[in-house]
Amino acid sequence: MNDFYHISTDEKSLEHPLQMNNLGLRRIMAIIGQFKRNDWDGRSSQSSKHYRDTTPKDYDAQFALRLLKTDPPYEIDILLDHHYNHYVARFDDPKRFLKHVKYVILPLLQNNSKGEVYIELTEDWLIEKEQEMTSVKVIPAKNQENIPAPSDKTVVITNEEVFISYSWDSEEYVQKVVEFTDFLRTKGFHAHLDVMLSQNETSINFVKMMHQSMGNHKKVVVVLSKGYKVKAESFTGGVGEEFVLLLNDIKQSPKKYILISFEGRSDEIIPFGLRGREIIDLSDPKGEEQLYRKLMDEPEYSFSDVASEKPKLAPVKINEFQALVPSKMISIENPLVTPDGSHSQGGLYKHIDFKLILNFKNTSSKTIDGLAYSLRVKQQLAPEYYGQTAEEGYFLFTEDISQKVYPGLTVKSTAYKLKVANHTISQILGTRILITVFTDHGSFSKEFEVEQLIEIKPPNENHLEAIPLTQDLFGY
């Protein structure tokens, strides 16, 4: 991994479009392949993959490539802001991230002949961030007594007030937030929002005001909406800055932040970092009282004091241990072999096709939570699978059966295609089919002779009984 980036937890999908792909623990370094000629003048291919451990440099290279693929290029700051804010929210060390971009990512961009415009935009972004760091200073509430007396037009934020954080989705939506703030004030809560603070001060520094408001208010009410989610997850604008502060502080101050909504609790309004947290729905009649209790730290229920004595419980008797033997739980039944077409000439077979299905029966009194099996057959008996790698002349097939196997239930395997031909029967006779079953209680195997497992009737003699497989029934 690489701590500088917002990396997905899943190697196959992203939780957010600006995330970096999870590269896993190991990466393919090379694929080496070769062709082999078999006994029937056919060709088969084999390949092997060589791996190496994934390193932080792999993520640096991926990030540089993401920057170079940004279209249009001037939106490069959205990607940079996303990973910058994600890093600062976790480690609170913005200077280190900027150094990494300057001395690691920029050189990677400079190695690309088409990266000139992206280099310039990245350098502009670095300058902007460095200027922000030198101009914004957050004053903790506990140190406010040391601040010089403010002028008449300066807003002093106390620790007894409520700040409203929201997104400017539309003029109509902003008006609704203003009305909500005024509603709280009519109920006795000293509620503020940016509109109120800005009209009390000329040339207000919104970034500084935002940091002070989020840091120094006793309660912060976050109004969730579709616009809030988009800006929060992309860490853009004032909402993005506030979202970083919220993520960095919500674990240390769990009672400070109150999440509310005017429009239910759908996933369309909840940012990824706030999933699973309580959200007060003000469209619900009970929502108003829930909000008051959160603002006033008033519990809904009054619980009893803890009694001095606990209930007395009798111990549960443990039954005698009985080991479960796998072969006594699962029975490998005789496989089902059925003809699936043939070709004959002059009363002798040229070839016969079969379908093979394995059967496993739960012979115990307990339910088995799935099983796995392997099937080992002679290579010449399964020519349909010549693309598969053979070991010592045998193919090995495996399958997982995830369904529960209840007592007395028989489960079946995939149907496998077998073929006995006049030019391969001599190599098939005398071989065995090996079936191995695997459960949570262990594994065991069972063998079947091909001659006894596969029984056939002479060509065009359906009135006769089937006999064990023999070379006498095949001709050239």
C-alpha positions as CSV (number, residue, x, y, z in Angstrom):
1,M,0.0,0.0,0.0
2,N,0.9,3.7,0.0
3,D,-0.4,6.0,2.7
4,F,-0.4,9.1,0.5
5,Y,-3.4,7.9,-1.5
6,H,-7.1,7.0,-1.1
7,I,-6.9,3.3,-2.2
8,S,-9.9,1.0,-2.6
9,T,-10.3,-1.9,-0.2
10,D,-11.4,-4.2,-3.0
11,E,-9.1,-5.1,-5.9
12,K,-12.0,-5.5,-8.3
13,S,-14.1,-2.3,-7.7
14,L,-13.9,1.3,-6.4
15,E,-16.0,2.8,-3.7
16,H,-15.3,6.2,-5.1
17,P,-14.4,7.3,-8.7
18,L,-11.4,9.3,-7.5
19,Q,-9.9,6.3,-5.6
20,M,-6.8,4.5,-6.6
21,N,-7.1,0.9,-7.7
22,N,-6.0,-1.7,-5.1
23,L,-3.0,-3.5,-6.7
24,G,-3.0,-6.4,-4.3
25,L,0.0,-7.9,-2.5
26,R,1.7,-9.2,-5.6
27,R,1.9,-8.2,-9.3
28,I,2.6,-10.1,-12.5
29,M,6.2,-9.4,-13.6
30,A,6.3,-11.7,-16.7
31,I,4.2,-14.4,-18.5
32,I,6.3,-17.2,-20.1
33,G,4.5,-19.6,-22.5
34,Q,5.5,-22.6,-24.6
35,F,3.9,-25.0,-27.1
36,K,4.0,-28.8,-26.8
37,R,3.1,-31.5,-29.4
38,N,1.0,-34.4,-28.1
39,D,0.8,-38.1,-29.2
40,W,-1.8,-37.3,-31.9
41,D,0.3,-34.6,-33.6
42,G,-1.8,-31.9,-31.9
43,R,-0.5,-28.8,-30.1
44,S,-1.2,-27.6,-26.6
45,S,0.0,-24.4,-24.9
46,Q,1.2,-23.9,-21.4
47,S,2.1,-20.7,-19.7
48,S,3.5,-19.7,-16.3
49,K,3.2,-16.3,-14.5
50,H,6.1,-14.8,-12.5
51,Y,5.2,-12.4,-9.7
52,R,6.8,-9.8,-7.6
53,D,5.7,-8.0,-4.4
54,T,3.7,-4.8,-4.9
55,T,5.6,-1.7,-3.6
56,P,4.6,1.9,-2.8
57,K,6.3,3.0,-6.0
58,D,3.7,1.1,-8.0
59,Y,1.0,3.4,-6.5
60,D,3.1,6.5,-7.3
61,A,3.3,5.4,-10.9
62,Q,-0.5,4.7,-10.9
63,F,-1.2,8.1,-9.5
64,A,1.1,9.9,-12.0
65,L,-0.7,8.0,-14.8
66,R,-4.1,9.1,-13.4
67,L,-3.0,12.7,-13.5
68,L,-1.8,12.3,-17.1
69,K,-5.2,10.9,-18.1
70,T,-7.2,13.7,-16.6
71,D,-9.5,15.2,-19.3
72,P,-9.8,18.1,-19.4
73,P,-6.4,18.7,-17.9
74,Y,-7.5,21.8,-15.8
75,E,-9.6,19.4,-13.6
76,I,-6.4,17.9,-12.3
77,D,-6.9,19.8,-9.0
78,I,-10.0,17.7,-8.3
79,L,-7.9,14.5,-8.2
80,L,-5.1,16.2,-6.3
81,D,-7.5,17.8,-3.7
82,H,-9.2,14.4,-3.1
83,H,-6.1,12.5,-2.2
84,Y,-4.6,15.5,-0.4
85,N,-7.6,16.0,1.9
86,H,-7.9,12.2,2.4
87,Y,-4.3,12.1,3.6
88,V,-4.6,15.2,5.8
89,A,-7.7,13.8,7.4
90,R,-5.8,10.7,8.5
91,F,-2.3,12.0,9.3
92,D,-2.7,15.8,9.7
93,D,0.6,16.5,7.9
94,P,-0.1,18.5,4.8
95,K,3.5,19.5,4.3
96,R,4.6,15.9,3.8
97,F,2.0,15.3,1.1
98,L,3.1,18.4,-0.8
99,K,6.7,17.3,-0.6
100,H,5.7,13.9,-2.0
101,V,4.0,15.5,-4.9
102,K,6.9,17.9,-5.5
103,Y,9.8,15.4,-5.3
104,V,8.2,12.1,-6.3
105,I,5.2,12.7,-8.6
106,L,6.5,15.7,-10.5
107,P,9.6,13.8,-11.7
108,L,7.4,11.0,-12.9
109,L,5.3,13.5,-14.9
110,Q,8.5,15.1,-16.3
111,N,9.6,11.7,-17.7
112,N,6.5,11.8,-20.0
113,S,6.9,13.7,-23.2
114,K,3.3,14.7,-23.2
115,G,3.1,15.8,-19.6
116,E,4.1,19.5,-20.0
117,V,0.6,21.0,-19.3
118,Y,0.1,18.6,-16.4
119,I,3.4,19.6,-14.9
120,E,2.4,23.2,-15.0
121,L,-1.0,22.6,-13.5
122,T,0.5,20.5,-10.7
123,E,3.1,23.2,-9.9
124,D,0.2,25.8,-9.8
125,W,-1.7,23.5,-7.4
126,L,1.4,23.2,-5.1
127,I,1.8,27.0,-5.0
128,E,-1.9,27.4,-4.1
129,K,-1.7,24.9,-1.3
130,E,1.4,26.3,0.2
131,Q,-0.2,29.8,0.2
132,E,-3.3,28.4,2.0
133,M,-1.0,26.8,4.7
134,T,0.7,30.1,5.4
135,S,-2.6,32.2,5.5
136,V,-5.0,30.0,7.5
137,K,-4.6,29.7,11.2
138,V,-7.2,28.1,13.4
139,I,-7.6,29.4,17.0
140,P,-8.7,26.8,19.5
141,A,-11.7,27.8,21.7
142,K,-9.6,27.3,24.9
143,N,-7.2,30.1,23.8
144,Q,-9.8,32.7,22.8
145,E,-9.4,34.6,26.1
146,N,-5.9,35.6,24.8
147,I,-7.3,37.1,21.6
148,P,-7.4,41.0,21.5
149,A,-10.8,42.6,21.8
150,P,-12.7,42.4,18.5
151,S,-14.1,45.3,16.6
152,D,-17.9,45.9,16.4
153,K,-18.1,44.0,13.1
154,T,-16.2,40.9,14.2
155,V,-18.2,37.8,15.1
156,V,-17.0,36.2,18.4
157,I,-17.9,32.4,18.4
158,T,-18.6,31.0,21.9
159,N,-18.6,27.3,22.9
160,E,-22.4,27.4,23.6
161,E,-23.6,27.8,20.0
162,V,-24.8,25.6,17.1
163,F,-23.2,25.8,13.6
164,I,-25.1,24.6,10.5
165,S,-22.9,23.0,7.8
166,Y,-24.6,22.5,4.4
167,S,-24.2,22.6,0.6
168,W,-25.3,25.5,-1.6
169,D,-27.3,23.1,-3.9
170,S,-29.7,25.9,-5.1
171,E,-31.1,29.2,-4.1
172,E,-34.3,27.5,-3.0
173,Y,-32.4,25.0,-0.9
174,V,-30.3,27.7,0.8
175,Q,-33.5,29.5,1.7
176,K,-34.8,26.3,3.3
177,V,-31.5,26.0,5.4
178,V,-31.9,29.7,6.4
179,E,-35.4,29.0,7.6
180,F,-34.3,25.9,9.5
181,T,-31.6,27.9,11.3
182,D,-34.1,30.6,12.2
183,F,-36.5,27.9,13.4
184,L,-33.8,26.6,15.9
185,R,-33.3,30.2,17.2
186,T,-37.0,30.5,17.9
187,K,-36.7,27.3,20.0
188,G,-33.9,28.7,22.2
189,F,-30.8,27.4,20.3
190,H,-28.0,29.9,19.3
191,A,-27.8,28.6,15.8
192,H,-25.5,30.2,13.2
193,L,-24.6,29.5,9.5
194,D,-22.2,31.2,7.1
195,V,-24.8,33.6,5.7
196,M,-25.4,35.0,9.2
197,L,-21.7,35.3,10.1
198,S,-20.8,36.9,6.7
199,Q,-23.4,39.7,7.0
200,N,-21.9,40.8,10.3
201,E,-18.3,41.3,9.0
202,T,-17.0,43.0,5.9
203,S,-14.5,41.2,3.6
204,I,-14.9,38.0,5.7
205,N,-12.3,35.3,5.2
206,F,-14.6,32.3,4.5
207,V,-11.8,29.7,5.0
208,K,-10.9,31.1,8.4
209,M,-14.5,31.5,9.4
210,M,-15.2,27.9,8.4
211,H,-12.3,26.5,10.5
212,Q,-13.3,28.6,13.5
213,S,-16.9,27.6,13.2
214,M,-16.3,23.9,12.9
215,G,-13.7,23.9,15.7
216,N,-15.2,26.2,18.3
217,H,-18.9,25.5,18.3
218,K,-20.3,23.1,20.8
219,K,-22.6,21.4,18.3
220,V,-22.3,21.2,14.5
221,V,-25.5,20.2,12.6
222,V,-24.6,18.7,9.2
223,V,-27.5,19.0,6.6
224,L,-27.1,16.1,4.2
225,S,-28.2,16.4,0.6
226,K,-27.2,15.1,-2.9
227,G,-25.0,18.1,-3.5
228,Y,-23.3,17.7,-0.1
229,K,-22.4,14.1,-0.9
230,V,-20.9,15.0,-4.2
231,K,-18.7,17.8,-2.8
232,A,-17.8,15.8,0.3
233,E,-16.7,12.7,-1.5
234,S,-14.6,14.7,-4.0
235,F,-13.3,17.0,-1.2
236,T,-14.1,20.1,-3.2
237,G,-15.1,23.6,-2.1
238,G,-16.1,24.6,1.4
239,V,-18.0,21.4,1.9
240,G,-14.9,19.4,1.1
241,E,-12.8,21.4,3.6
242,E,-15.5,21.0,6.3
243,F,-15.8,17.3,5.6
244,V,-12.1,16.8,6.2
245,L,-12.4,18.5,9.6
246,L,-15.5,16.4,10.4
247,L,-13.8,13.1,9.6
248,N,-10.7,14.1,11.6
249,D,-12.7,15.0,14.7
250,I,-15.9,13.0,14.8
251,K,-14.3,10.0,16.6
252,Q,-12.8,12.2,19.2
253,S,-16.0,14.3,19.6
254,P,-18.9,11.8,18.9
255,K,-21.6,14.1,20.5
256,K,-20.5,17.2,18.7
257,Y,-21.7,16.4,15.1
258,I,-25.4,15.8,14.4
259,L,-26.4,14.5,10.9
260,I,-29.8,15.5,9.7
261,S,-31.8,15.4,6.4
262,F,-34.8,17.2,5.0
263,E,-35.5,14.3,2.6
264,G,-35.2,10.9,4.2
265,R,-32.1,8.6,4.6
266,S,-31.4,7.4,1.0
267,D,-27.8,6.4,-0.1
268,E,-28.0,9.3,-2.6
269,I,-27.3,11.9,0.2
270,I,-24.9,10.0,2.5
271,P,-21.1,10.4,1.8
272,F,-19.0,7.3,2.0
273,G,-17.3,8.4,5.2
274,L,-20.6,8.8,7.1
275,R,-22.3,5.5,6.1
276,G,-23.7,3.6,9.1
277,R,-24.0,6.7,11.3
278,E,-27.3,7.9,12.8
279,I,-29.1,10.4,10.7
280,I,-32.1,12.4,11.9
281,D,-34.9,12.6,9.3
282,L,-36.8,15.9,9.9
283,S,-39.5,14.8,7.4
284,D,-40.4,12.2,10.1
285,P,-42.7,13.5,12.9
286,K,-40.3,12.1,15.5
287,G,-37.3,13.8,14.0
288,E,-37.8,17.2,15.6
289,E,-37.7,15.8,19.2
290,Q,-34.7,13.6,18.3
291,L,-32.8,16.7,17.2
292,Y,-33.7,18.6,20.4
293,R,-32.3,15.7,22.5
294,K,-29.0,15.6,20.5
295,L,-28.6,19.4,20.8
296,M,-29.3,19.4,24.6
297,D,-27.6,16.0,25.3
298,E,-30.9,14.8,26.9
299,P,-31.3,11.0,26.8
300,E,-34.6,9.5,25.6
301,Y,-34.8,6.8,28.2
302,S,-34.1,6.8,32.0
303,F,-32.5,3.5,32.8
304,S,-32.5,1.8,36.2
305,D,-29.4,1.7,38.4
306,V,-27.4,-1.5,38.1
307,A,-28.4,-4.1,40.7
308,S,-25.9,-5.4,43.2
309,E,-26.5,-9.1,42.3
310,K,-26.6,-10.9,38.9
311,P,-28.9,-13.8,38.1
312,K,-27.6,-17.3,39.1
313,L,-27.3,-19.7,36.3
314,A,-26.8,-23.5,36.3
315,P,-23.9,-24.8,34.2
316,V,-24.8,-26.6,30.9
317,K,-23.6,-30.2,30.8
318,I,-21.1,-31.0,28.1
319,N,-21.8,-34.1,26.1
320,E,-19.1,-36.7,25.5
321,F,-16.8,-35.9,22.6
322,Q,-17.3,-38.0,19.5
323,A,-14.9,-37.6,16.5
324,L,-16.6,-37.4,13.2
325,V,-14.9,-39.6,10.6
326,P,-15.3,-38.1,7.1
327,S,-16.0,-41.5,5.4
328,K,-18.9,-42.0,7.9
329,M,-20.4,-38.6,7.0
330,I,-20.2,-38.6,3.2
331,S,-20.6,-41.6,0.9
332,I,-19.0,-41.5,-2.6
333,E,-21.8,-43.3,-4.5
334,N,-21.2,-45.2,-7.7
335,P,-20.8,-42.6,-10.5
336,L,-23.5,-42.4,-13.1
337,V,-22.0,-43.2,-16.6
338,T,-24.4,-42.8,-19.5
339,P,-23.8,-43.2,-23.3
340,D,-23.8,-40.0,-25.2
341,G,-23.4,-41.1,-28.8
342,S,-21.2,-43.5,-30.7
343,H,-19.8,-44.5,-34.2
344,S,-19.4,-48.1,-35.3
345,Q,-18.5,-50.0,-38.5
346,G,-18.7,-53.7,-39.3
347,G,-20.1,-54.6,-35.9
348,L,-17.3,-52.9,-34.0
349,Y,-17.1,-49.5,-32.4
350,K,-14.9,-46.6,-33.7
351,H,-15.6,-44.5,-30.6
352,I,-18.2,-44.1,-27.8
353,D,-19.0,-40.9,-25.9
354,F,-20.1,-40.9,-22.3
355,K,-21.3,-38.5,-19.6
356,L,-19.9,-39.0,-16.1
357,I,-21.7,-37.6,-13.0
358,L,-20.4,-38.1,-9.5
359,N,-22.8,-38.6,-6.5
360,F,-22.2,-37.7,-2.9
361,K,-24.6,-38.7,-0.1
362,N,-24.8,-37.4,3.4
363,T,-25.0,-40.6,5.5
364,S,-24.7,-38.8,8.9
365,S,-27.3,-37.2,11.1
366,K,-25.7,-33.8,10.8
367,T,-26.0,-31.1,8.1
368,I,-22.7,-30.5,6.1
369,D,-22.0,-26.9,5.1
370,G,-20.8,-27.7,1.6
371,L,-18.0,-29.8,0.3
372,A,-15.3,-29.9,-2.4
373,Y,-14.1,-32.8,-4.6
374,S,-11.4,-33.7,-7.1
375,L,-11.7,-36.1,-10.0
376,R,-8.6,-37.8,-11.5
377,V,-9.0,-39.5,-14.9
378,K,-6.6,-40.8,-17.6
379,Q,-5.8,-38.1,-20.1
380,Q,-6.9,-40.3,-23.1
381,L,-10.3,-40.9,-21.5
382,A,-11.1,-37.2,-21.5
383,P,-9.8,-35.8,-24.9
384,E,-12.4,-32.9,-24.7
385,Y,-10.2,-31.3,-22.0
386,Y,-6.8,-31.4,-23.8
387,G,-6.4,-27.6,-23.1
388,Q,-6.0,-28.5,-19.4
389,T,-2.6,-29.3,-17.9
390,A,-2.0,-33.0,-17.3
391,E,0.1,-34.4,-14.6
392,E,1.8,-37.8,-15.2
393,G,-0.8,-38.6,-17.9
394,Y,-3.9,-37.7,-15.8
395,F,-6.3,-34.8,-15.7
396,L,-7.4,-33.4,-12.3
397,F,-10.8,-31.7,-12.1
398,T,-12.0,-29.9,-9.0
399,E,-15.3,-28.3,-7.9
400,D,-16.7,-26.6,-4.8
401,I,-20.3,-27.5,-3.9
402,S,-21.4,-24.6,-1.6
403,Q,-25.0,-25.8,-0.8
404,K,-25.9,-27.3,2.5
405,V,-26.1,-31.1,2.4
406,Y,-28.8,-32.2,4.8
407,P,-28.9,-35.8,6.3
408,G,-29.9,-38.3,3.6
409,L,-29.5,-35.8,0.7
410,T,-27.4,-36.7,-2.4
411,V,-25.7,-34.0,-4.4
412,K,-24.4,-34.3,-7.9
413,S,-21.4,-33.0,-9.6
414,T,-20.9,-31.3,-13.0
415,A,-21.3,-33.7,-16.0
416,Y,-17.9,-34.6,-17.5
417,K,-17.4,-35.7,-21.1
418,L,-15.6,-39.0,-21.6
419,K,-14.6,-40.8,-24.8
420,V,-13.3,-44.3,-25.5
421,A,-11.9,-44.7,-29.1
422,N,-10.3,-47.6,-31.0
423,H,-6.9,-45.9,-30.9
424,T,-7.0,-45.0,-27.2
425,I,-8.7,-48.0,-25.5
426,S,-5.4,-49.8,-25.0
427,Q,-4.2,-46.9,-22.9
428,I,-7.4,-46.6,-21.0
429,L,-7.9,-50.2,-19.9
430,G,-6.4,-51.0,-16.6
431,T,-6.6,-47.4,-15.3
432,R,-8.6,-46.2,-12.4
433,I,-10.8,-43.1,-11.7
434,L,-9.9,-41.5,-8.4
435,I,-12.5,-39.4,-6.5
436,T,-11.5,-37.5,-3.4
437,V,-14.0,-35.5,-1.3
438,F,-13.1,-32.7,1.1
439,T,-15.2,-31.4,4.1
440,D,-14.6,-29.4,7.2
441,H,-14.0,-32.7,9.0
442,G,-11.3,-34.0,6.7
443,S,-11.0,-35.8,3.4
444,F,-11.1,-39.4,1.9
445,S,-10.8,-41.0,-1.5
446,K,-12.4,-43.9,-3.5
447,E,-11.2,-45.6,-6.7
448,F,-13.2,-47.1,-9.5
449,E,-11.7,-49.4,-12.2
450,V,-12.6,-48.1,-15.7
451,E,-13.6,-51.6,-16.9
452,Q,-16.1,-52.0,-14.1
453,L,-17.3,-48.4,-14.2
454,I,-18.0,-48.3,-18.0
455,E,-20.2,-51.1,-19.3
456,I,-21.4,-51.2,-22.9
457,K,-23.5,-53.3,-25.3
458,P,-22.2,-54.5,-28.6
459,P,-23.1,-52.3,-31.6
460,N,-26.7,-52.6,-32.7
461,E,-27.4,-55.3,-30.1
462,N,-29.6,-53.3,-27.6
463,H,-31.4,-56.5,-26.5
464,L,-28.2,-57.8,-25.0
465,E,-27.0,-56.9,-21.5
466,A,-24.1,-54.5,-21.1
467,I,-20.7,-56.0,-20.4
468,P,-17.5,-54.4,-18.9
469,L,-15.4,-52.4,-21.3
470,T,-13.2,-54.6,-23.5
471,Q,-11.0,-54.0,-26.5
472,D,-12.8,-56.8,-28.4
473,L,-15.7,-54.4,-29.1
474,F,-13.5,-52.0,-31.0
475,G,-12.0,-52.3,-34.4
476,Y,-9.9,-50.2,-36.8
